[in-house]
Amino acid sequence: MKDLLDLETGAVLRVYKPYTWTSFDVTKKIQRLVLRKLARMPKPKDGIKRKVKVGHAGTLDPLATGLLIVCVGKETKNIEQYMGMPKTYTGAFYLGATRPSYDKETEVTEVFATADISTDAIYATAQKLTGALSQVPPLFSAIQKDGVRAYELARAGAKVELAARNVMVHSFEITAIALPLVYFKITCSKGTYIRSLARDFGELLNNGAYLDSLCRTDIGNFSLNEAFTLDELAETFGEDLSRRQKK
């Protein structure tokens, strides 16, 4: 792996985001690793204290895992380029119930019978949600409404309507069915919410659904198979893993 502290050219890190960690948690963790590594290096001859920018290229929800691209140094200027790449996810929808967040962050609000849902109907619904879509984002999201994050308004009990957005689902493959779980592999454009696809999946079946699990496996040509865990990155930076740092 190239020198992660080559600030002349910057670096693009493929990082595995753990379950319950926010993308911001991961970014701040890596920034601290970089700064501690810089502090252990010889001081520059010009005496100027070196600074480094760190940012991620596309948020993953706390309850999702998988590939997070983190840009270091001058590569932070290219974040938008990486964010615009298509993304691939695997996971499962839970049929027969709804939750306000469309995932397991909030409690179940309604339950439905699933005995009459056929395999053919499930495959047909996936086809209906493939291609160009007008999608309403989840209220429990980081989208800003009048300068406030939507999830903050949702948690405060406010009623907010978010505008629909045009997204593209390039492919929507059903990989297994074991009701109430429906397993999938989806490749989609920037800005697509898999949680919203879960909601729409349930509604098209005249039922309910939420996102049970999610893993991002690819961003453009970047693969989760290439990703480093945070412990592996820490070791690369020369950290003593016997003295683990918290988030």
Sequence and secondary structure as in RCSB ss.txt:
>XXXX:A:sequence
MKDLLDLETGAVLRVYKPYTWTSFDVTKKIQRLVLRKLARMPKPKDGIKRKVKVGHAGTLDPLATGLLIVCVGKE
TKNIEQYMGMPKTYTGAFYLGATRPSYDKETEVTEVFATADISTDAIYATAQKLTGALSQVPPLFSAIQKDGVRA
YELARAGAKVELAARNVMVHSFEITAIALPLVYFKITCSKGTYIRSLARDFGELLNNGAYLDSLCRTDIGNFSLN
EAFTLDELAETFGEDLSRRQKK
>XXXX:A:secstr
   TT TTT EEEEEEE TT  HHHHHHHHHHHHHHHHHHS   TT       EEESS   TT EEEEEEEEGGG
GGGHHHHHTS EEEEEEEEESEE TTSSTTS   EE   TT  HHHHHHHHHHTSEEEEE   SSSS EETTEEH
HHHHHTT       EEEEEEEEEEEEEETTEEEEEEEE TT  HHHHHHHHHHHTTS EEEEEEEEEEETTEEGG
G B HHHHHHHTT  TTS    
